[in-house]
Amino acid sequence: MPAVHIATAGVAVGLAVMILSVCLVKGFQGEVAAKLAGFASHIEVLDLNSQTDADNHPITADAALMDVVKKTTQAETVQRVSVKIGVMKTHDDFSGIMLKGIGKEYDKKFIRSCMVEGKFPDFGNNADAINQIVLSRQIAEMLHLKVGDKVYVYFFTNTIKQRRFEIAGIYETHLQQFDKNFVWTDLQTINQLNDWGEEQCSLLEVKLQNFDDLEERTAKLGDAVTAYKHTHQITNLSVMSIRDNPRTRPVLSWLELLDLNVMVILVIMLCVAGVTMISGLLILILERTTTIGVLKALGASNRRIRRIFLVYAGHILVRGMVIGNVFAFLLALLQSQFHLVRLDPATYYVDAVPLAYDPAWLIGINLATLLITLLTLVLPAFIVSVVQPAKTIRFD
């Protein structure tokens, strides 16, 4: 029956669009947030003045402070980082950069996953890596550099310093605001350039096991650091979450706006599914007017007949939902395996549409579709009450 097929297709398409929309947005948010955390971390402990002048205000990351940070946040990693602003110069061009020095405890999985040429040295554990750097493809192309080249970097503080580095590798994250500036090197190298001691660094990066705990852990760490400052008579030590970091805040705010887009899509698709099912049920009732009249003549109540049509409509709805789920997961699997839909990384930070599966969201969408659509069918089912057996049977 055409009405049944149309109703089934309407539910299937609507549910598939809702599932894919949620998977897409969650995947996109997770992918970009992970890249941001790879550069800026979830929480940073730093000197208050470092927010405006990063490479001139060290903190003392001794065992006592590290212990406070680890115990308070229950972090996955707590990492020392030192930074130094400089100018990388070749014979033909130059570029302002921020050298990011990392220690032996640094989690290198993220940046190693972004390597496109060369290798990422074992900074902090290998003395040969002290004068090596890893820069982005964007900087390498702008300065016409390649793996193995030697390049000078100039630093301007009280005096002009220069150091020659060897390019060990090239990375690419597609986060333009970071790729155009960040160059990775050894923590000891930056501390030497800044004339800092072994326990000093620019900041501590805290990576949480669960991003959802960010607000709670940041607040607890803020209280713990305040107590630590009072005990050790330190004034400028501060805590900053990735949401407050000026380098990452605009991108995270943009990602949060995508949740509103998802809600709009869900509402529209639920309306489409509901209207489709209502139309299908009305057509079924109108086509079965004679049957309704006969059933009433045989003694069937309006309530019983309504239940028959609602159960039949429920079967159509469930069948459409099954088809919609299968269709959505099939498309998602194809996209995950073959990256059929590509994106411009300069605009979207990723080169293919990412998908993430959240069981709670998927179950919620299916349940909401089932309940809301069934509720919308109750009202049109009352048309059964106005059908008069005498007229419908006499008409035949």
C-alpha positions as CSV (number, residue, x, y, z in Angstrom):
1,M,0.0,0.0,0.0
2,P,1.6,3.4,-1.0
3,A,0.5,5.1,2.2
4,V,2.2,2.5,4.3
5,H,5.4,2.7,2.3
6,I,5.5,6.5,2.4
7,A,4.9,6.5,6.2
8,T,7.7,3.9,6.7
9,A,10.1,5.9,4.5
10,G,9.3,9.1,6.3
11,V,10.1,7.6,9.7
12,A,13.2,5.9,8.4
13,V,14.7,9.0,6.7
14,G,13.8,11.2,9.7
15,L,15.4,8.9,12.2
16,A,18.5,8.3,10.0
17,V,19.1,12.0,9.7
18,M,18.8,12.5,13.4
19,I,21.2,9.7,14.2
20,L,23.8,10.9,11.6
21,S,23.4,14.5,12.8
22,V,24.2,13.6,16.4
23,C,27.1,11.3,15.4
24,L,28.5,14.0,13.2
25,V,28.4,16.8,15.7
26,K,29.7,14.7,18.6
27,G,32.5,13.3,16.4
28,F,33.4,16.8,15.1
29,Q,33.4,18.2,18.7
30,G,35.4,15.4,20.0
31,E,38.0,15.5,17.2
32,V,38.6,19.3,17.4
33,A,38.5,19.3,21.2
34,A,41.2,16.5,21.3
35,K,43.4,18.6,19.0
36,L,43.0,21.7,21.1
37,A,43.8,19.7,24.2
38,G,46.9,18.4,22.5
39,F,48.2,22.0,22.3
40,A,46.7,23.7,25.3
41,S,45.7,20.8,27.6
42,H,42.6,20.7,29.7
43,I,43.9,22.8,32.7
44,E,47.1,24.9,33.0
45,V,48.9,26.0,36.1
46,L,51.0,29.0,35.4
47,D,52.1,32.4,36.5
48,L,49.3,35.0,36.3
49,N,51.5,37.3,34.1
50,S,52.2,34.5,31.6
51,Q,48.8,35.0,30.0
52,T,50.2,38.2,28.4
53,D,54.0,37.5,28.4
54,A,54.5,33.7,28.3
55,D,58.3,33.3,28.2
56,N,59.4,35.6,31.0
57,H,57.4,34.3,34.1
58,P,58.4,30.9,35.3
59,I,56.9,28.8,38.0
60,T,58.7,26.3,40.3
61,A,57.3,22.9,39.5
62,D,58.8,21.1,42.4
63,A,57.7,17.8,43.9
64,A,55.3,19.5,46.3
65,L,53.4,21.4,43.6
66,M,53.3,18.4,41.2
67,D,51.9,16.3,44.1
68,V,49.1,18.8,44.8
69,V,48.1,19.0,41.1
70,K,48.1,15.2,40.6
71,K,46.1,14.4,43.8
72,T,43.6,17.2,43.3
73,T,42.8,16.6,39.7
74,Q,43.3,12.8,39.5
75,A,44.8,13.7,36.1
76,E,45.9,11.3,33.4
77,T,49.1,13.3,33.0
78,V,50.7,16.4,34.6
79,Q,53.4,17.8,32.2
80,R,56.0,20.5,32.5
81,V,56.2,22.9,29.5
82,S,58.5,25.8,28.9
83,V,57.9,28.2,26.0
84,K,60.0,30.8,24.3
85,I,59.0,33.3,21.6
86,G,61.5,33.8,18.7
87,V,62.0,34.4,15.0
88,M,62.9,31.6,12.7
89,K,64.9,33.0,9.8
90,T,66.2,31.6,6.5
91,H,68.0,33.3,3.7
92,D,64.8,34.4,2.0
93,D,62.2,34.7,4.7
94,F,61.4,34.6,8.4
95,S,58.5,33.7,10.7
96,G,57.6,34.4,14.3
97,I,57.3,31.2,16.3
98,M,56.6,29.9,19.8
99,L,59.0,27.2,20.8
100,K,57.3,24.7,23.1
101,G,59.8,22.7,25.2
102,I,58.6,19.4,26.7
103,G,60.0,17.1,29.3
104,K,60.4,13.3,29.5
105,E,57.0,12.9,31.2
106,Y,55.1,14.6,28.3
107,D,52.4,12.5,26.5
108,K,53.6,12.5,22.9
109,K,50.8,10.4,21.4
110,F,48.9,13.3,20.0
111,I,51.7,15.1,18.2
112,R,53.2,11.8,16.9
113,S,49.8,11.0,15.4
114,C,50.0,14.2,13.5
115,M,53.5,13.7,12.0
116,V,53.6,13.8,8.2
117,E,57.4,13.7,7.6
118,G,60.4,12.7,9.7
119,K,60.1,11.6,13.3
120,F,59.2,13.1,16.7
121,P,62.4,12.9,18.8
122,D,62.3,11.5,22.3
123,F,62.6,14.9,24.0
124,G,63.6,14.7,27.6
125,N,65.1,11.2,27.3
126,N,67.7,11.6,24.6
127,A,70.6,14.1,24.8
128,D,70.9,14.1,21.0
129,A,67.4,15.6,20.8
130,I,68.3,18.8,22.6
131,N,69.0,20.9,19.4
132,Q,66.3,19.3,17.3
133,I,62.9,20.7,16.5
134,V,59.6,19.6,15.0
135,L,57.7,22.3,13.1
136,S,54.4,22.4,11.1
137,R,54.0,21.8,7.4
138,Q,52.6,25.4,7.2
139,I,55.9,26.9,8.6
140,A,58.0,24.5,6.5
141,E,56.3,25.4,3.3
142,M,56.5,29.1,4.1
143,L,60.2,29.0,4.8
144,H,61.0,26.3,2.2
145,L,62.4,23.9,4.8
146,K,62.5,20.2,4.9
147,V,63.5,17.4,7.3
148,G,67.3,17.4,8.0
149,D,67.7,21.2,7.3
150,K,69.5,23.4,9.8
151,V,67.8,26.7,10.6
152,Y,68.6,29.6,12.9
153,V,66.1,30.9,15.5
154,Y,66.6,34.4,17.1
155,F,65.4,35.4,20.5
156,F,65.0,38.9,21.7
157,T,65.1,39.6,25.5
158,N,67.7,41.9,27.0
159,T,70.1,40.8,24.3
160,I,69.7,39.0,21.0
161,K,70.4,35.3,21.2
162,Q,70.6,32.9,18.3
163,R,70.6,29.1,18.2
164,R,70.8,26.7,15.3
165,F,68.4,23.8,15.2
166,E,68.0,20.7,13.1
167,I,64.6,19.9,11.8
168,A,63.7,16.3,12.9
169,G,60.1,16.2,11.7
170,I,57.1,18.0,10.3
171,Y,53.6,17.8,11.7
172,E,50.2,18.9,10.6
173,T,47.0,19.3,12.7
174,H,45.0,21.6,10.5
175,L,44.5,24.0,13.5
176,Q,45.9,27.0,11.6
177,Q,46.2,29.3,14.7
178,F,48.5,26.7,16.2
179,D,50.3,25.3,13.2
180,K,51.5,28.7,12.1
181,N,53.3,29.3,15.4
182,F,54.1,26.2,17.4
183,V,57.5,24.5,17.1
184,W,58.3,21.6,19.5
185,T,61.6,21.1,21.1
186,D,63.3,19.9,24.4
187,L,62.4,21.4,27.8
188,Q,66.1,21.7,28.7
189,T,66.7,23.8,25.6
190,I,64.1,26.4,26.5
191,N,65.2,26.5,30.1
192,Q,68.8,27.2,29.0
193,L,67.6,30.0,26.7
194,N,65.5,31.5,29.5
195,D,68.3,31.0,32.1
196,W,66.0,29.0,34.3
197,G,66.7,26.2,36.8
198,E,65.8,22.5,36.4
199,E,62.6,22.7,38.4
200,Q,61.4,25.8,36.6
201,C,59.0,25.9,33.6
202,S,56.4,28.2,32.0
203,L,53.4,26.1,33.1
204,L,52.1,22.7,34.0
205,E,49.7,21.1,31.6
206,V,47.0,18.9,33.2
207,K,45.2,16.3,31.0
208,L,42.1,14.9,32.5
209,Q,40.7,11.4,31.9
210,N,37.2,12.7,31.3
211,F,36.6,16.2,29.7
212,D,33.2,16.3,31.4
213,D,35.0,16.7,34.7
214,L,36.6,19.9,33.6
215,E,34.6,22.4,35.6
216,E,34.7,20.4,38.8
217,R,38.4,19.6,38.6
218,T,39.3,23.2,37.7
219,A,37.5,24.5,40.7
220,K,39.1,22.0,43.1
221,L,42.5,22.7,41.7
222,G,42.0,26.4,42.0
223,D,41.2,26.0,45.7
224,A,44.2,23.7,46.2
225,V,46.6,26.1,44.5
226,T,45.2,29.0,46.6
227,A,46.1,27.0,49.7
228,Y,49.5,26.0,48.3
229,K,50.3,29.7,47.6
230,H,49.3,30.7,51.2
231,T,51.5,27.9,52.6
232,H,54.5,28.6,50.3
233,Q,54.0,32.4,50.2
234,I,53.6,32.6,46.4
235,T,51.5,35.3,44.9
236,N,51.1,34.9,41.1
237,L,50.4,31.2,40.7
238,S,47.0,30.7,38.9
239,V,44.8,28.0,37.3
240,M,43.3,28.3,33.8
241,S,41.0,25.9,32.1
242,I,40.9,25.3,28.4
243,R,37.6,27.1,28.3
244,D,39.2,30.3,29.6
245,N,42.4,30.0,27.5
246,P,42.3,32.9,25.0
247,R,43.9,30.6,22.3
248,T,41.2,28.0,22.6
249,R,38.1,29.8,23.9
250,P,36.8,31.0,20.5
251,V,36.9,27.5,19.0
252,L,35.3,25.8,22.0
253,S,32.5,28.4,22.0
254,W,31.9,27.7,18.3
255,L,31.8,24.0,19.0
256,E,29.2,24.5,21.7
257,L,27.0,26.4,19.3
258,L,26.7,23.2,17.2
259,D,24.6,21.7,20.0
260,L,21.9,24.2,19.1
261,N,22.1,23.2,15.5
262,V,21.6,19.5,16.5
263,M,18.5,20.4,18.6
264,V,17.0,22.3,15.7
265,I,17.6,19.3,13.4
266,L,16.1,16.9,15.9
267,V,12.9,18.9,16.3
268,I,12.5,19.3,12.6
269,M,13.0,15.6,11.9
270,L,10.6,14.6,14.7
271,C,8.0,16.9,13.2
272,V,8.6,15.3,9.8
273,A,8.3,11.8,11.2
274,G,5.2,12.7,13.2
275,V,3.4,14.4,10.3
276,T,4.3,11.5,8.0
277,M,2.8,9.0,10.4
278,I,-0.3,11.1,11.0
279,S,-0.9,11.4,7.2
280,G,-0.4,7.6,6.9
281,L,-2.8,6.8,9.7
282,L,-5.5,9.2,8.3
283,I,-5.2,7.6,4.8
284,L,-5.5,4.1,6.4
285,I,-8.6,5.1,8.3
286,L,-10.2,6.7,5.3
287,E,-9.5,3.7,3.1
288,R,-10.9,1.4,5.8
289,T,-14.1,3.3,6.4
290,T,-16.3,0.4,5.3
291,T,-14.3,-2.0,7.5
292,I,-14.8,0.3,10.5
293,G,-18.6,0.5,9.8
294,V,-18.8,-3.3,9.6
295,L,-16.8,-3.7,12.9
296,K,-19.1,-1.2,14.6
297,A,-22.2,-3.0,13.3
298,L,-20.8,-6.3,14.8
299,G,-20.5,-4.6,18.2
300,A,-16.9,-3.4,18.2
301,S,-16.4,-0.2,20.4
302,N,-14.6,2.9,19.2
303,R,-11.9,2.3,21.7
304,R,-11.2,-1.2,20.4
305,I,-11.1,0.0,16.8
306,R,-8.8,2.8,17.6
307,R,-6.5,0.4,19.3
308,I,-6.4,-1.8,16.2
309,F,-5.3,1.2,14.0
310,L,-2.8,2.4,16.6
311,V,-1.2,-1.1,16.9
312,Y,-1.0,-1.3,13.1
313,A,0.5,2.2,13.0
314,G,3.0,1.2,15.7
315,H,4.1,-1.7,13.5
316,I,4.8,0.7,10.7
317,L,6.6,3.0,13.0
318,V,8.9,0.3,14.4
319,R,9.6,-1.0,11.0
320,G,10.6,2.5,9.8
321,M,12.8,2.9,12.9
322,V,14.6,-0.4,12.2
323,I,15.2,0.6,8.6
324,G,16.4,4.1,9.7
325,N,18.9,2.7,12.2
326,V,20.3,0.2,9.8
327,F,20.6,2.9,7.1
328,A,22.3,5.4,9.4
329,F,24.8,2.9,10.7
330,L,25.6,1.6,7.2
331,L,26.3,5.2,6.1
332,A,28.3,5.9,9.2
333,L,30.4,2.7,8.7
334,L,31.1,3.6,5.1
335,Q,32.2,7.1,6.1
336,S,34.4,5.8,8.9
337,Q,36.1,3.3,6.6
338,F,36.4,5.2,3.4
339,H,36.0,8.9,4.3
340,L,33.5,9.4,1.5
341,V,32.6,13.0,2.6
342,R,35.7,15.2,2.7
343,L,36.1,18.6,4.3
344,D,38.3,21.6,3.8
345,P,40.7,21.4,6.8
346,A,41.5,25.1,6.6
347,T,37.9,25.8,7.6
348,Y,36.8,22.8,9.6
349,Y,40.1,21.6,11.2
350,V,39.6,18.1,9.9
351,D,39.9,16.6,6.4
352,A,37.0,14.2,6.6
353,V,33.6,14.1,8.4
354,P,34.3,12.5,11.8
355,L,31.6,10.4,13.5
356,A,31.3,9.4,17.1
357,Y,28.8,7.0,18.6
358,D,27.2,7.9,21.9
359,P,24.9,5.0,23.1
360,A,23.0,7.3,25.5
361,W,22.2,9.8,22.7
362,L,21.2,7.0,20.2
363,I,18.9,5.3,22.7
364,G,17.4,8.6,23.6
365,I,16.7,9.5,20.0
366,N,15.0,6.2,19.3
367,L,12.9,6.3,22.4
368,A,11.9,10.0,21.8
369,T,11.0,9.2,18.2
370,L,8.8,6.2,19.3
371,L,7.0,8.0,22.2
372,I,6.5,11.3,20.5
373,T,5.3,9.8,17.2
374,L,2.9,7.4,19.0
375,L,1.5,10.3,21.0
376,T,0.8,12.3,17.8
377,L,-1.2,9.4,16.5
378,V,-3.7,9.4,19.3
379,L,-5.6,12.4,18.1
380,P,-6.2,11.3,14.4
381,A,-7.2,7.9,15.7
382,F,-10.3,9.5,17.2
383,I,-11.7,10.0,13.7
384,V,-12.9,6.4,14.1
385,S,-15.6,7.8,16.5
386,V,-17.3,9.9,13.7
387,V,-17.7,6.9,11.3
388,Q,-21.4,5.9,11.2
389,P,-22.0,2.2,10.3
390,A,-25.4,2.9,8.7
391,K,-23.9,5.4,6.2
392,T,-20.8,3.4,5.3
393,I,-22.5,0.1,4.8
394,R,-25.4,1.7,2.8
395,F,-22.9,3.4,0.6
396,D,-21.5,0.1,-0.5
